[in-house]
Amino acid sequence: MELTAPGAVTALTAAHEVIRQPLGEILPRLSAVLAELVPHRAAAELSTHCAHSPFKTAGDPEITGRISTADLAPLLASGVPGRPWQGTLTLAGAERPVLAVTSHATPRGAVLLLVRDGDGAGRATEDGSPGSGAARATATTTPPPVDDAALACVQALWDVVTSHLDRMAVEALPGALARSRTAAGTRARVIAELGEAYSSVLTGLLGVLRSRTLDDAAARATATDLAVSALVDLRAEAERDQEIAEEPAGQAFARLADSLRPLVRYSPVRLELGAPDSTRTVAADVAHTARVIVRALLLKVLEQETVSRVHIGWQLTDDELRATVRDDGPGTLTHAALAPGRVTERLDVLDGRLDVDAVPGWGTTVSATIPLRVSQDAAPDPLISLGERELEVLARLALGHRNRAIAQELHISESTVKFHVAKILTKLGVGSRGEAAALFHAVA
């Protein structure tokens, strides 16, 4: 993409304007910025770096309310980074012109879908959607193709946004991690409850339809097929959701190994890696946290002058992931020395623990243990009741910011801030800003 100086400034300003938004406002702002290049009615994203909210929408509620991960998952699987796809898809009950942009700025990819102006109903063409191979419909009202310069701009901006979000996830900051784990717990419960409800209904329906006491075998067979298909779709949807929110343990460890090797590339220390002997998956927030903690521990271990070998391994059981860092150093490291910065904070958020076993003259073994099961306690994290914007207001309130400063930072009115503060106090069951701030610090 060739840009003049003014054009480059405009593009950089647009990127900065998008990524400086609070997490819940990034997609709406991105949609507003891209509307000048690609007019559209709605936008949706499927981002695998976001464990608790991988699917987001913005725009016309008539469309966004009827789009699901099932619509975007094939685009994510078959999209080619750097090559935006234009065509039509069946969305929200109609054939609609779309632009799909895939980014591999994150290891597992992210896709942005813009539902363009126009209805797409009419004559058939040979232009099929990624992964479908089927002919799609278009019409005289279908908008003209987006030109190459605009496509390059959209692709570049999406790469910047996904890189920014992936870094936030990879760093596993305690505040964001707390919200992720809280939301993941609610999400897991809702998915389980819905799955059980649908499965019970469909299984009961199958039982009735398979009864030999009923007449009309053809009707029974048709209804049985429909129920079986519904069960298959339900299970496929659950598996797709799991694939997005979780990461295979072996793949997660391989990413860790890739990030550790450069740390000892020019060092006399020999790095030994013990990949987990497990085919199971782990939640993305757990994988992110384990990688960040191991890197931090390795850097501390390498500060010892007499270390010549470090072994790093992961072990998984049904209930926990245990990451170990073992060295052959002097064996004088302490818990205080190995828990710098936010290591313990990150572990506390996930109810994990750090154990240090130092034997003078033999070395030190450090174990970071993280539970794999999301808590199902009846008394969940009190912050779970707050919306994304309310969490953003509370985070700034906890830093001692006044309403005017919060309004300026979040680009909202001061009266809106007062409204959010009142809602926060009510939802948290506290009587003052100070109590709300104290509760935030205690949880996050």
C-alpha positions in Angstrom: 0.0 0.0 0.0 1.5 3.3 -1.1 0.7 6.3 1.0 1.6 10.0 0.7 2.6 11.8 3.8 -0.9 13.1 4.5 -2.3 9.7 3.8 0.1 8.0 6.1 -0.8 10.4 8.9 -4.5 9.8 8.3 -4.0 6.0 8.5 -1.9 6.2 11.6 -4.4 8.5 13.3 -7.2 6.1 12.5 -5.3 3.2 13.9 -4.5 5.1 17.1 -8.1 6.2 17.4 -9.3 2.6 17.3 -6.8 0.9 19.6 -7.0 3.6 22.3 -10.7 2.7 22.9 -11.8 0.6 25.9 -12.0 -3.1 24.9 -15.8 -3.0 24.5 -15.6 -0.1 22.2 -12.9 -1.2 19.8 -15.1 -3.0 17.3 -17.8 -0.2 17.1 -15.0 2.4 16.6 -13.3 0.2 14.0 -16.6 -0.1 12.2 -17.1 3.7 12.2 -13.6 4.3 10.9 -13.9 1.7 8.1 -17.4 3.0 7.1 -15.7 5.7 5.1 -13.8 3.2 3.0 -16.3 0.4 3.0 -19.9 1.5 3.7 -21.6 -1.3 5.7 -24.6 -2.0 7.9 -22.9 -4.3 10.5 -19.6 -5.6 11.6 -18.7 -8.8 13.4 -15.4 -10.3 14.6 -14.2 -13.7 15.7 -10.9 -13.4 17.6 -9.3 -16.4 19.1 -7.1 -14.4 21.4 -10.1 -13.3 23.4 -10.9 -16.2 25.7 -14.0 -14.8 27.3 -15.6 -12.9 24.5 -14.2 -14.1 21.1 -17.3 -13.1 19.1 -18.5 -9.5 19.0 -20.8 -7.5 16.8 -21.7 -3.9 16.1 -24.2 -2.1 13.9 -27.7 -2.8 12.7 -29.4 -5.0 15.4 -31.6 -6.7 12.8 -28.4 -8.2 11.4 -26.1 -8.5 14.4 -28.8 -10.2 16.5 -28.9 -13.0 14.0 -25.2 -13.6 13.3 -23.4 -16.3 15.3 -19.9 -17.8 15.5 -21.2 -20.5 13.1 -21.3 -17.8 10.4 -17.7 -16.6 11.0 -16.0 -19.9 11.9 -15.7 -21.1 8.2 -14.3 -17.7 7.2 -11.7 -17.9 9.9 -10.7 -21.5 8.9 -10.5 -20.8 5.1 -9.5 -17.1 5.0 -6.1 -16.1 3.6 -4.3 -13.4 5.6 -3.5 -10.4 3.4 -6.2 -11.3 0.9 -9.6 -9.9 1.9 -12.6 -11.8 0.4 -15.6 -10.1 -1.2 -18.8 -12.0 -2.0 -22.2 -12.8 -0.6 -23.3 -15.0 2.4 -26.6 -16.1 3.8 -26.8 -14.0 7.0 -29.8 -13.0 9.1 -32.2 -14.8 6.7 -31.0 -13.2 3.5 -28.2 -13.2 0.9 -26.0 -10.2 1.8 -22.8 -8.7 0.3 -19.9 -9.0 2.6 -16.2 -8.3 3.0 -14.2 -10.7 5.1 -10.7 -9.8 6.3 -8.5 -12.4 8.0 -5.4 -11.6 10.1 -2.8 -14.0 11.4 -1.2 -11.3 13.6 -2.4 -13.7 16.3 -1.2 -17.3 16.3 -4.7 -18.8 15.8 -6.1 -16.0 13.6 -8.9 -13.5 13.7 -11.6 -12.6 11.1 -13.5 -9.4 10.6 -16.8 -9.5 8.7 -18.4 -6.3 7.2 -22.0 -6.7 6.1 -22.2 -4.2 3.3 -25.1 -2.0 2.0 -27.3 -3.8 -0.5 -29.5 -6.9 -0.3 -27.8 -9.3 -2.6 -31.1 -10.9 -3.8 -31.2 -11.7 -7.5 -29.3 -13.5 -10.1 -26.7 -16.2 -9.4 -23.0 -15.9 -9.9 -20.1 -18.3 -9.6 -18.5 -16.3 -6.8 -18.6 -18.6 -3.7 -17.7 -17.9 -0.1 -14.5 -19.3 1.4 -14.9 -22.9 2.3 -18.3 -23.4 0.8 -17.6 -23.9 -2.9 -21.2 -23.0 -3.6 -22.6 -20.4 -6.0 -23.9 -17.3 -4.4 -26.5 -14.8 -5.3 -26.0 -11.2 -6.3 -28.1 -8.4 -7.6 -28.3 -5.0 -9.3 -28.3 -3.5 -5.7 -25.1 -5.3 -4.8 -22.4 -2.6 -4.1 -19.4 -2.4 -6.4 -16.2 -4.3 -5.4 -13.9 -2.5 -3.0 -10.8 -1.3 -4.7 -7.4 -2.6 -4.0 -6.1 0.5 -2.1 -9.1 0.4 0.3 -8.7 -3.4 0.8 -5.1 -2.9 1.7 -6.0 -0.2 4.2 -8.7 -2.4 5.8 -6.3 -5.3 6.0 -3.5 -3.2 7.6 -5.9 -1.7 10.2 -7.3 -5.1 11.1 -3.7 -6.4 11.5 -2.9 -3.5 13.8 -6.0 -4.1 15.9 -5.5 -7.8 16.3 -1.8 -7.4 17.1 -2.8 -4.9 19.9 -5.5 -7.2 21.3 -3.2 -10.3 21.1 -0.5 -8.5 23.1 -3.0 -7.6 25.8 -4.0 -11.3 26.0 -0.5 -12.6 25.9 0.7 -10.3 28.7 -2.1 -11.7 30.9 -2.5 -8.5 33.0 -4.2 -9.3 36.3 -7.2 -6.9 35.9 -8.0 -8.2 32.4 -7.3 -11.7 33.5 -9.8 -11.4 36.4 -12.5 -10.2 34.0 -11.6 -13.0 31.6 -11.9 -15.7 34.2 -15.1 -14.3 35.6 -16.7 -14.0 32.2 -15.4 -17.5 31.3 -17.1 -19.0 34.4 -20.4 -17.5 33.5 -20.0 -18.5 29.8 -19.2 -22.1 30.7 -22.2 -22.4 33.0 -24.6 -20.9 30.4 -23.2 -23.1 27.6 -23.5 -26.2 29.9 -27.1 -25.3 30.9 -28.2 -24.6 27.3 -26.6 -27.8 26.1 -28.2 -29.9 28.7 -31.6 -28.3 28.1 -31.5 -28.8 24.3 -30.1 -32.3 24.6 -32.8 -33.3 27.1 -35.6 -32.0 24.8 -34.1 -33.5 21.7 -33.4 -36.8 23.4 -36.9 -37.0 24.7 -38.3 -36.2 21.2 -36.2 -39.0 19.7 -37.5 -41.4 22.3 -41.1 -40.6 21.4 -40.5 -40.7 17.7 -38.7 -44.1 17.9 -41.6 -45.6 19.7 -43.0 -48.6 17.8 -46.5 -47.8 19.1 -46.8 -44.7 16.9 -48.3 -44.8 13.4 -47.0 -43.2 10.2 -43.5 -44.6 9.9 -42.5 -42.0 7.2 -43.4 -39.0 9.5 -41.6 -40.7 12.4 -38.5 -41.2 10.3 -38.5 -37.6 9.0 -38.9 -36.2 12.5 -36.2 -38.5 13.8 -33.8 -37.3 11.2 -34.5 -33.7 12.1 -33.9 -34.4 15.8 -30.7 -36.2 15.1 -29.5 -33.4 12.9 -30.3 -30.9 15.6 -28.3 -32.9 18.1 -25.3 -33.1 15.8 -25.5 -29.3 15.2 -25.7 -28.7 18.9 -22.7 -30.8 19.6 -20.8 -29.3 16.7 -21.5 -25.8 18.0 -20.2 -26.7 21.5 -17.0 -28.2 20.0 -16.5 -25.0 17.9 -17.0 -22.8 20.9 -14.4 -24.9 22.8 -11.9 -24.7 19.9 -12.1 -20.9 20.0 -11.9 -20.5 23.8 -9.4 -23.2 24.5 -5.9 -24.3 23.2 -4.4 -27.8 22.8 -1.9 -28.2 25.6 0.8 -29.4 23.3 0.3 -26.4 21.0 0.3 -24.0 24.0 3.6 -25.5 25.2 5.1 -25.2 21.7 4.4 -21.5 21.7 6.1 -21.2 25.1 9.1 -23.1 23.8 9.4 -20.7 20.8 9.4 -17.7 23.1 12.0 -19.2 25.5 14.7 -20.3 23.1 15.9 -16.8 22.2 16.5 -16.1 25.9 19.3 -18.7 26.0 20.5 -18.6 22.4 23.8 -16.9 23.3 24.0 -18.3 26.7 26.0 -21.3 28.0 22.9 -22.5 29.8 21.3 -25.6 28.3 17.5 -25.4 28.1 15.6 -28.7 28.4 11.9 -28.7 27.5 9.4 -31.3 28.7 6.1 -31.0 26.7 2.9 -32.2 28.4 2.0 -35.8 27.7 -1.6 -35.0 27.2 -4.1 -34.4 24.3 -6.5 -32.3 26.3 -7.1 -28.6 25.8 -6.7 -25.8 28.4 -8.5 -22.5 28.6 -6.8 -19.7 26.8 -6.4 -17.5 29.9 -4.7 -20.4 31.7 -2.3 -21.0 28.7 -1.5 -17.2 28.5 -0.8 -17.0 32.2 1.4 -20.1 32.4 3.5 -18.8 29.5 4.0 -15.4 31.1 4.9 -16.8 34.5 7.4 -19.4 33.1 9.2 -16.7 31.1 9.4 -14.5 34.2 10.7 -17.3 36.3 13.3 -18.3 33.7 14.7 -14.8 33.6 15.1 -14.8 37.3 16.8 -18.2 37.2 19.2 -17.1 34.5 20.4 -14.3 36.8 22.3 -16.9 38.8 26.0 -17.2 37.6 26.5 -20.9 38.2 23.5 -22.2 36.4 24.4 -24.5 33.4 21.1 -26.3 32.9 17.4 -25.5 33.2 14.5 -27.9 32.7 11.0 -26.5 32.0 8.0 -28.8 31.8 4.2 -28.8 32.0 2.2 -31.6 33.6 -1.6 -31.8 33.3 -4.1 -33.7 35.4 -7.9 -33.5 35.3 -7.8 -30.6 37.7 -4.7 -28.6 37.2 -1.8 -27.5 35.1 1.6 -27.6 36.8 4.5 -25.7 35.2 7.9 -26.4 36.6 11.2 -24.6 36.2 14.2 -26.6 37.6 17.8 -25.5 37.6 21.2 -26.8 38.8 22.2 -23.6 40.4 23.3 -22.9 44.0 19.8 -23.6 45.4 19.6 -20.3 47.2 16.5 -18.8 45.5 13.6 -17.8 47.7 9.9 -17.4 47.1 10.2 -13.6 47.5 12.9 -13.5 44.8 10.9 -15.7 42.4 7.6 -13.9 42.6 8.5 -10.4 41.2 6.0 -8.0 39.7 2.7 -9.5 38.9 3.6 -13.2 39.0 1.7 -13.8 42.3 -1.1 -11.5 41.2 -1.7 -13.5 38.0 -1.7 -16.7 40.0 -4.1 -15.3 42.6 -6.6 -14.3 40.0 -6.7 -18.0 38.8 -6.6 -19.4 42.4 -3.1 -20.7 41.6 -0.1 -21.0 43.8 3.7 -20.8 43.5 5.9 -23.4 45.3 9.7 -23.1 45.7 11.9 -26.0 46.7 15.5 -24.9 47.0 18.3 -27.3 48.0 21.7 -25.6 48.7 24.3 -27.0 46.3 21.8 -28.9 44.2 19.5 -26.3 42.6 15.9 -25.0 42.8 12.6 -26.3 41.6 9.8 -23.8 41.2 6.2 -25.0 40.5 3.4 -22.8 39.4 0.1 -24.6 39.7 -3.1 -23.3 38.0 -6.5 -25.0 38.4 -8.1 -26.0 35.1 -11.7 -26.1 36.3 -13.6 -22.8 36.4 -15.1 -22.2 39.8 -18.8 -23.1 40.0 -19.3 -21.6 43.5 -22.7 -20.2 44.3 -21.0 -16.9 45.3 -19.2 -15.8 42.1 -16.8 -12.8 41.7 -18.9 -9.7 42.6 -17.6 -7.9 39.5 -19.4 -10.5 37.3 -22.5 -8.4 37.5 -20.9 -5.4 35.9 -20.9 -4.6 32.2 -17.8 -3.8 30.2 -18.3 0.0 30.4 -19.1 -0.2 34.1 -15.8 -2.2 34.7 -13.9 0.5 32.8 -15.5 3.2 35.0 -14.8 1.3 38.2 -11.2 0.7 37.2 -10.6 4.4 36.9 -12.7 5.1 40.0 -10.5 2.7 41.9 -7.4 4.8 40.8 -9.0 7.8 42.5 -10.1 9.6 39.3 -13.0 12.0 39.6 -16.0 12.0 37.3 -14.7 14.6 35.0 -11.4 12.9 34.4 -13.2 9.5 33.8 -15.5 11.2 31.3 -12.6 12.6 29.4 -10.7 9.3 29.3 -13.7 7.3 28.1 -15.0 10.0 25.8 -18.5 10.1 27.5 -20.4 12.9 29.3 -20.0 13.5 33.0 -23.7 12.8 33.6 -23.1 9.4 31.9 -20.3 8.7 34.3 -22.6 9.6 37.3 -25.2 7.2 35.9 -22.6 4.4 35.7 -21.3 5.1 39.2 -24.8 4.8 40.6 -25.4 1.5 38.8 -22.0 0.2 40.0 -22.8 1.0 43.7 -26.2 -0.7 43.4 -24.9 -3.8 41.7 -22.0 -4.2 44.1 -24.2 -3.5 47.1 -21.9 -0.8 48.5 -22.6 2.7 49.8 -19.7 4.7 48.6 -17.1 5.1 45.9 -14.4 4.2 48.4 -16.1 0.9 49.2 -16.4 0.1 45.5 -12.8 0.9 44.9 -11.7 -1.3 47.8 -13.8 -4.2 46.5 -12.3 -3.8 43.0 -8.7 -3.9 44.4 -9.6 -6.9 46.6 -10.9 -8.9 43.6 -8.8 -7.6 40.6 
